[in-house]
Amino acid sequence: MGIDLAWGTTARTGVAAVDADGRLLRSGTVVTDEELDAWLGGLPGPWGVVAVDAPLEVPNATGTRGAERELTSAYGRYGCGCHVANRSRPWFDPPREGVGPPLVEQPEPLGEGVVETA
């Protein structure tokens, strides 16, 4: 399962599901958290891995998180890095309901684990 979570409440979130052999089962885009819940609810589960391309936990009021610094340090020379996530940005304070810590702490019934990729 892959979720490319949109930054903000009006942008589109990309979603994709593959089977154990890597074949695409379904893909699409959603805008609201309710649409995301409905899309995920329409799939059989549980999923082995749920990869979310978004910062799921943003405890820092300002600055960068450790993961952002490490990723940019390793890949910045190739033009790859992270957008800075902190609570001074309105879309991270308060965090989106139903996403972030609740997803990390209780990934069931989505799968056995959640992998934060950004």
Secondary structure as GFF3:
##gff-version 3
##sequence-region A 1 118
A	DSSP	beta_strand	2	4	.	.	.	ID=ss1
A	DSSP	beta_strand	13	18	.	.	.	ID=ss2
A	DSSP	beta_strand	24	30	.	.	.	ID=ss3
A	DSSP	alpha_helix	33	41	.	.	.	ID=ss4
A	DSSP	beta_strand	50	52	.	.	.	ID=ss5
A	DSSP	alpha_helix	66	75	.	.	.	ID=ss6
A	DSSP	three_ten_helix	76	78	.	.	.	ID=ss7
A	DSSP	three_ten_helix	90	92	.	.	.	ID=ss8
A	DSSP	alpha_helix	101	105	.	.	.	ID=ss9
A	DSSP	beta_strand	114	116	.	.	.	ID=ss10
###
